[in-house]
Amino acid sequence: MAVAALTTYEFPAKDTADKFPAPLLYIGWEDHKMFCAPFCVPVPPDMKFGDMVSNMLPGMFSAHPDFAKIDWTTTEWFKSGQPWKPENDKSMADNGLGHKDVIRFRTPGLTGLGGSCF
């Protein structure tokens, strides 16, 4: 059943890009339930995608033993649920990423801890 508002429901958004030090990006790792939801982090639009992978992702995901086994050349990327091929040498903005975008990555052959919930 859909929800219907009784009156006009208009208000200014409180989480616009100008309220953060950098645009927010949601980043999730498919098949790894140790991380129940994507991380939300500020990522400068001029940061190269490859630098984000090398410098930010280890701080978010390296607690999982699969992280050290990732072959980044076979990693599958998704933007807003659709297959996507980022370019490591281009900036986040040049890769089409903006405030509150969602990206996820899948690592073929690495699906958590022995099929467990992690």
ROZA-77223 format. One line per field, with one value per atom (N, C-alpha, C): residue number from 1; residue in one letter; chain; atom name; x, y, z. Coordinates in nm, 3 decimals. Example, Ala and Ser with C-alpha at 12.3 -4.5 7.8 and 13.67 -1.06 7.14 Angstrom:
REM ROZA-77223
k	[1_1_1_2_2_2]
r	[A_A_A_S_S_S]
c	[A_A_A_A_A_A]
a	[N_CA_C_N_CA_C]
c1	[1.319_1.230_1.320_1.285_1.367_1.290]
c2	[-0.569_-0.450_-0.330_-0.225_-0.106_0.003]
c3	[0.780_0.780_0.780_0.708_0.714_0.787]
END
This chain:
REM ROZA-77223
k	[1_1_1_2_2_2_3_3_3_4_4_4_5_5_5_6_6_6_7_7_7_8_8_8_9_9_9_10_10_10_11_11_11_12_12_12_13_13_13_14_14_14_15_15_15_16_16_16_17_17_17_18_18_18_19_19_19_20_20_20_21_21_21_22_22_22_23_23_23_24_24_24_25_25_25_26_26_26_27_27_27_28_28_28_29_29_29_30_30_30_31_31_31_32_32_32_33_33_33_34_34_34_35_35_35_36_36_36_37_37_37_38_38_38_39_39_39_40_40_40_41_41_41_42_42_42_43_43_43_44_44_44_45_45_45_46_46_46_47_47_47_48_48_48_49_49_49_50_50_50_51_51_51_52_52_52_53_53_53_54_54_54_55_55_55_56_56_56_57_57_57_58_58_58_59_59_59_60_60_60_61_61_61_62_62_62_63_63_63_64_64_64_65_65_65_66_66_66_67_67_67_68_68_68_69_69_69_70_70_70_71_71_71_72_72_72_73_73_73_74_74_74_75_75_75_76_76_76_77_77_77_78_78_78_79_79_79_80_80_80_81_81_81_82_82_82_83_83_83_84_84_84_85_85_85_86_86_86_87_87_87_88_88_88_89_89_89_90_90_90_91_91_91_92_92_92_93_93_93_94_94_94_95_95_95_96_96_96_97_97_97_98_98_98_99_99_99_100_100_100_101_101_101_102_102_102_103_103_103_104_104_104_105_105_105_106_106_106_107_107_107_108_108_108_109_109_109_110_110_110_111_111_111_112_112_112_113_113_113_114_114_114_115_115_115_116_116_116_117_117_117_118_118_118]
r	[M_M_M_A_A_A_V_V_V_A_A_A_A_A_A_L_L_L_T_T_T_T_T_T_Y_Y_Y_E_E_E_F_F_F_P_P_P_A_A_A_K_K_K_D_D_D_T_T_T_A_A_A_D_D_D_K_K_K_F_F_F_P_P_P_A_A_A_P_P_P_L_L_L_L_L_L_Y_Y_Y_I_I_I_G_G_G_W_W_W_E_E_E_D_D_D_H_H_H_K_K_K_M_M_M_F_F_F_C_C_C_A_A_A_P_P_P_F_F_F_C_C_C_V_V_V_P_P_P_V_V_V_P_P_P_P_P_P_D_D_D_M_M_M_K_K_K_F_F_F_G_G_G_D_D_D_M_M_M_V_V_V_S_S_S_N_N_N_M_M_M_L_L_L_P_P_P_G_G_G_M_M_M_F_F_F_S_S_S_A_A_A_H_H_H_P_P_P_D_D_D_F_F_F_A_A_A_K_K_K_I_I_I_D_D_D_W_W_W_T_T_T_T_T_T_T_T_T_E_E_E_W_W_W_F_F_F_K_K_K_S_S_S_G_G_G_Q_Q_Q_P_P_P_W_W_W_K_K_K_P_P_P_E_E_E_N_N_N_D_D_D_K_K_K_S_S_S_M_M_M_A_A_A_D_D_D_N_N_N_G_G_G_L_L_L_G_G_G_H_H_H_K_K_K_D_D_D_V_V_V_I_I_I_R_R_R_F_F_F_R_R_R_T_T_T_P_P_P_G_G_G_L_L_L_T_T_T_G_G_G_L_L_L_G_G_G_G_G_G_S_S_S_C_C_C_F_F_F]
c	[A_A_A_A_A_A_A_A_A_A_A_A_A_A_A_A_A_A_A_A_A_A_A_A_A_A_A_A_A_A_A_A_A_A_A_A_A_A_A_A_A_A_A_A_A_A_A_A_A_A_A_A_A_A_A_A_A_A_A_A_A_A_A_A_A_A_A_A_A_A_A_A_A_A_A_A_A_A_A_A_A_A_A_A_A_A_A_A_A_A_A_A_A_A_A_A_A_A_A_A_A_A_A_A_A_A_A_A_A_A_A_A_A_A_A_A_A_A_A_A_A_A_A_A_A_A_A_A_A_A_A_A_A_A_A_A_A_A_A_A_A_A_A_A_A_A_A_A_A_A_A_A_A_A_A_A_A_A_A_A_A_A_A_A_A_A_A_A_A_A_A_A_A_A_A_A_A_A_A_A_A_A_A_A_A_A_A_A_A_A_A_A_A_A_A_A_A_A_A_A_A_A_A_A_A_A_A_A_A_A_A_A_A_A_A_A_A_A_A_A_A_A_A_A_A_A_A_A_A_A_A_A_A_A_A_A_A_A_A_A_A_A_A_A_A_A_A_A_A_A_A_A_A_A_A_A_A_A_A_A_A_A_A_A_A_A_A_A_A_A_A_A_A_A_A_A_A_A_A_A_A_A_A_A_A_A_A_A_A_A_A_A_A_A_A_A_A_A_A_A_A_A_A_A_A_A_A_A_A_A_A_A_A_A_A_A_A_A_A_A_A_A_A_A_A_A_A_A_A_A_A_A_A_A_A_A_A_A_A_A_A_A_A_A_A_A_A_A_A_A_A_A_A_A]
a	[N_CA_C_N_CA_C_N_CA_C_N_CA_C_N_CA_C_N_CA_C_N_CA_C_N_CA_C_N_CA_C_N_CA_C_N_CA_C_N_CA_C_N_CA_C_N_CA_C_N_CA_C_N_CA_C_N_CA_C_N_CA_C_N_CA_C_N_CA_C_N_CA_C_N_CA_C_N_CA_C_N_CA_C_N_CA_C_N_CA_C_N_CA_C_N_CA_C_N_CA_C_N_CA_C_N_CA_C_N_CA_C_N_CA_C_N_CA_C_N_CA_C_N_CA_C_N_CA_C_N_CA_C_N_CA_C_N_CA_C_N_CA_C_N_CA_C_N_CA_C_N_CA_C_N_CA_C_N_CA_C_N_CA_C_N_CA_C_N_CA_C_N_CA_C_N_CA_C_N_CA_C_N_CA_C_N_CA_C_N_CA_C_N_CA_C_N_CA_C_N_CA_C_N_CA_C_N_CA_C_N_CA_C_N_CA_C_N_CA_C_N_CA_C_N_CA_C_N_CA_C_N_CA_C_N_CA_C_N_CA_C_N_CA_C_N_CA_C_N_CA_C_N_CA_C_N_CA_C_N_CA_C_N_CA_C_N_CA_C_N_CA_C_N_CA_C_N_CA_C_N_CA_C_N_CA_C_N_CA_C_N_CA_C_N_CA_C_N_CA_C_N_CA_C_N_CA_C_N_CA_C_N_CA_C_N_CA_C_N_CA_C_N_CA_C_N_CA_C_N_CA_C_N_CA_C_N_CA_C_N_CA_C_N_CA_C_N_CA_C_N_CA_C_N_CA_C_N_CA_C_N_CA_C_N_CA_C_N_CA_C_N_CA_C_N_CA_C_N_CA_C_N_CA_C_N_CA_C_N_CA_C_N_CA_C_N_CA_C_N_CA_C_N_CA_C_N_CA_C_N_CA_C]
c1	[0.084_0.000_0.089_0.061_0.138_0.094_0.186_0.156_0.115_0.008_-0.040_-0.033_0.033_0.041_-0.091_-0.130_-0.256_-0.244_-0.121_-0.097_0.034_0.063_0.188_0.305_0.400_0.514_0.640_0.668_0.785_0.874_1.003_1.100_1.237_1.327_1.461_1.541_1.618_1.701_1.809_1.835_1.934_2.070_2.079_2.204_2.261_2.252_2.307_2.459_2.523_2.668_2.740_2.682_2.747_2.760_2.696_2.701_2.809_2.886_2.988_3.123_3.232_3.365_3.396_3.329_3.341_3.214_3.184_3.064_3.067_2.952_2.941_2.929_2.997_2.990_2.962_2.865_2.834_2.912_2.987_3.071_3.042_3.002_2.971_3.045_3.065_3.133_3.032_2.997_2.899_2.945_2.850_2.873_2.950_2.975_3.051_2.965_2.892_2.792_2.852_2.984_3.049_3.025_3.001_2.971_2.826_2.737_2.593_2.536_2.606_2.557_2.677_2.656_2.768_2.817_2.947_3.003_2.970_2.950_2.926_3.044_3.120_3.242_3.249_3.309_3.333_3.454_3.437_3.545_3.559_3.676_3.696_3.671_3.602_3.570_3.693_3.805_3.926_4.017_3.981_4.060_4.047_4.159_4.155_4.089_4.013_3.943_4.042_4.154_4.255_4.311_4.324_4.371_4.268_4.142_4.037_4.044_4.063_4.073_4.195_4.310_4.435_4.442_4.385_4.405_4.285_4.165_4.047_3.989_3.981_3.916_3.985_4.119_4.180_4.134_4.117_4.071_3.928_3.851_3.712_3.694_3.766_3.736_3.846_3.966_4.076_4.062_3.966_3.943_3.896_3.842_3.796_3.913_3.934_4.048_4.047_3.931_3.925_3.990_3.997_4.044_4.185_4.273_4.412_4.422_4.317_4.318_4.256_4.209_4.139_4.232_4.187_4.253_4.173_4.225_4.150_4.127_4.205_4.186_4.061_4.011_3.889_3.767_3.786_3.676_3.565_3.442_3.325_3.268_3.244_3.192_3.049_2.972_2.833_2.809_2.739_2.700_2.548_2.490_2.344_2.283_2.349_2.297_2.326_2.386_2.414_2.563_2.599_2.742_2.808_2.931_3.000_3.150_3.221_3.366_3.434_3.477_3.547_3.687_3.739_3.875_3.963_4.061_4.145_4.222_4.262_4.343_4.261_4.130_4.042_3.988_3.949_3.896_3.759_3.716_3.582_3.479_3.493_3.398_3.402_3.522_3.534_3.480_3.471_3.408_3.257_3.206_3.062_3.007_3.093_3.047_3.022_2.909_2.872_2.816_2.763_2.712_2.605_2.629_2.536_2.517_2.612_2.608_2.643_2.600_2.625_2.706_2.821_2.897_2.919_2.924_2.950_3.048_3.123_3.215_3.198_3.217_3.210_3.347_3.393_3.524_3.504_3.507_3.483_3.573_3.512_3.585_3.597_3.569_3.574_3.434_3.376_3.235_3.216_3.304_3.288_3.369_3.343_3.420_3.359_3.405_3.360_3.211_3.145_3.001_2.923_2.994_2.926_2.863_2.807_2.742_2.842_2.970_3.071_3.137]
c2	[-0.117_0.000_0.124_0.217_0.340_0.438_0.523_0.627_0.752_0.814_0.937_1.051_1.160_1.277_1.350_1.403_1.476_1.619_1.671_1.807_1.807_1.921_1.934_1.915_1.837_1.802_1.856_1.983_2.047_2.102_2.075_2.126_2.123_2.211_2.210_2.090_2.028_1.916_1.965_1.889_1.926_1.861_1.774_1.702_1.729_1.853_1.890_1.894_1.885_1.876_1.992_2.109_2.226_2.216_2.119_2.103_2.003_1.951_1.850_1.895_1.843_1.883_1.834_1.731_1.676_1.598_1.575_1.496_1.360_1.317_1.186_1.077_0.966_0.851_0.729_0.649_0.523_0.413_0.332_0.227_0.095_-0.006_-0.137_-0.249_-0.359_-0.478_-0.591_-0.632_-0.738_-0.869_-0.948_-1.083_-1.088_-0.977_-0.975_-0.913_-1.000_-0.955_-0.907_-0.916_-0.857_-0.705_-0.654_-0.512_-0.505_-0.480_-0.495_-0.389_-0.280_-0.171_-0.097_-0.025_0.053_0.157_0.182_0.292_0.422_0.527_0.659_0.747_0.792_0.868_0.991_1.099_1.214_1.186_1.207_1.181_1.305_1.368_1.486_1.454_1.541_1.513_1.505_1.566_1.563_1.444_1.364_1.244_1.143_1.082_0.979_0.854_0.787_0.667_0.564_0.544_0.449_0.483_0.614_0.655_0.624_0.637_0.601_0.452_0.370_0.225_0.193_0.254_0.223_0.281_0.400_0.473_0.472_0.454_0.459_0.321_0.237_0.107_0.019_0.019_-0.064_-0.024_0.103_0.148_0.105_0.082_0.042_-0.108_-0.181_-0.322_-0.420_-0.376_-0.469_-0.557_-0.531_-0.620_-0.758_-0.764_-0.892_-0.965_-1.094_-1.167_-1.176_-1.165_-1.168_-1.045_-0.935_-0.810_-0.824_-0.891_-0.907_-0.994_-1.069_-1.159_-1.098_-0.975_-0.916_-0.896_-0.941_-0.911_-0.797_-0.677_-0.559_-0.556_-0.635_-0.637_-0.715_-0.800_-0.876_-0.826_-0.723_-0.671_-0.616_-0.648_-0.598_-0.482_-0.370_-0.249_-0.222_-0.164_-0.129_0.014_0.091_0.226_0.230_0.259_0.260_0.129_0.017_-0.115_-0.162_-0.079_-0.115_-0.142_-0.240_-0.264_-0.135_-0.116_0.011_-0.014_0.054_0.038_0.172_0.191_0.315_0.316_0.437_0.452_0.501_0.418_0.446_0.577_0.616_0.737_0.864_0.852_0.970_1.004_1.129_1.175_1.114_1.128_1.080_1.151_1.283_1.361_1.315_1.292_1.248_1.108_1.030_0.898_0.907_1.029_1.049_1.033_1.041_1.025_1.160_1.172_1.294_1.267_1.370_1.364_1.258_1.169_1.063_0.953_0.940_0.826_0.699_0.586_0.455_0.371_0.321_0.224_0.100_-0.014_-0.141_-0.217_-0.306_-0.389_-0.534_-0.622_-0.767_-0.824_-0.916_-0.977_-1.124_-1.159_-1.297_-1.396_-1.502_-1.604_-1.576_-1.455_-1.419_-1.384_-1.472_-1.453_-1.467_-1.410_-1.414_-1.525_-1.549_-1.647_-1.786_-1.865_-2.003_-2.019_-1.926_-1.935_-1.895_-1.847_-1.805_-1.668_-1.613_-1.483_-1.368_-1.396_-1.291_-1.292]
c3	[0.000_0.000_0.000_-0.088_-0.097_0.012_0.051_0.149_0.074_0.116_0.053_0.155_0.115_0.203_0.202_0.317_0.327_0.276_0.279_0.230_0.150_0.092_0.018_0.114_0.072_0.157_0.091_0.114_0.055_0.164_0.152_0.248_0.183_0.226_0.168_0.220_0.133_0.175_0.272_0.377_0.478_0.451_0.350_0.326_0.188_0.143_0.014_0.020_-0.095_-0.104_-0.035_-0.035_0.025_0.177_0.238_0.384_0.429_0.334_0.365_0.312_0.371_0.325_0.183_0.139_0.004_-0.026_-0.152_-0.183_-0.114_-0.066_0.000_-0.106_-0.082_-0.171_-0.084_-0.127_-0.060_-0.132_-0.055_-0.113_-0.042_-0.119_-0.061_-0.131_-0.058_-0.110_-0.116_-0.237_-0.257_-0.194_-0.145_-0.092_0.039_0.100_0.225_0.335_0.401_0.498_0.629_0.641_0.758_0.756_0.635_0.616_0.570_0.663_0.636_0.544_0.527_0.443_0.385_0.277_0.223_0.324_0.319_0.398_0.326_0.402_0.345_0.385_0.285_0.311_0.221_0.271_0.184_0.095_-0.034_-0.130_-0.219_-0.218_-0.302_-0.450_-0.521_-0.661_-0.751_-0.707_-0.790_-0.757_-0.658_-0.625_-0.738_-0.776_-0.879_-0.822_-0.907_-0.862_-0.808_-0.876_-0.831_-0.694_-0.666_-0.534_-0.426_-0.460_-0.365_-0.333_-0.436_-0.415_-0.328_-0.360_-0.289_-0.148_-0.131_-0.006_0.089_0.037_0.123_0.153_0.051_0.071_0.175_0.184_0.289_0.430_0.455_0.586_0.617_0.513_0.532_0.537_0.453_0.433_0.471_0.505_0.526_0.650_0.736_0.850_0.804_0.683_0.630_0.565_0.595_0.538_0.385_0.322_0.176_0.113_0.186_0.125_0.070_0.142_0.097_-0.028_-0.060_-0.175_-0.300_-0.293_-0.407_-0.525_-0.640_-0.767_-0.829_-0.816_-0.859_-1.010_-1.085_-1.231_-1.270_-1.180_-1.212_-1.135_-1.055_-0.975_-1.065_-1.031_-1.103_-1.025_-1.092_-1.027_-1.072_-0.981_-1.008_-0.958_-1.038_-0.998_-1.002_-0.887_-0.873_-0.925_-0.895_-0.929_-1.070_-1.153_-1.292_-1.311_-1.395_-1.422_-1.470_-1.427_-1.452_-1.454_-1.541_-1.551_-1.521_-1.396_-1.363_-1.425_-1.444_-1.495_-1.381_-1.342_-1.226_-1.236_-1.355_-1.370_-1.384_-1.381_-1.389_-1.250_-1.234_-1.106_-1.080_-0.957_-0.921_-1.009_-1.023_-1.104_-1.249_-1.303_-1.442_-1.463_-1.356_-1.361_-1.343_-1.333_-1.323_-1.183_-1.081_-0.944_-0.879_-0.815_-0.747_-0.609_-0.548_-0.412_-0.396_-0.300_-0.258_-0.363_-0.455_-0.547_-0.470_-0.525_-0.464_-0.561_-0.514_-0.593_-0.508_-0.576_-0.508_-0.593_-0.529_-0.605_-0.565_-0.664_-0.643_-0.679_-0.598_-0.617_-0.650_-0.780_-0.821_-0.747_-0.696_-0.622_-0.473_-0.433_-0.291_-0.246_-0.167_-0.127_0.022_0.098_0.243_0.307_0.432_0.509_0.498_0.402_0.388_0.375_0.309_0.293_0.417_0.521_0.643_0.621_0.724_0.712_0.703_0.715_0.705_0.571]
END
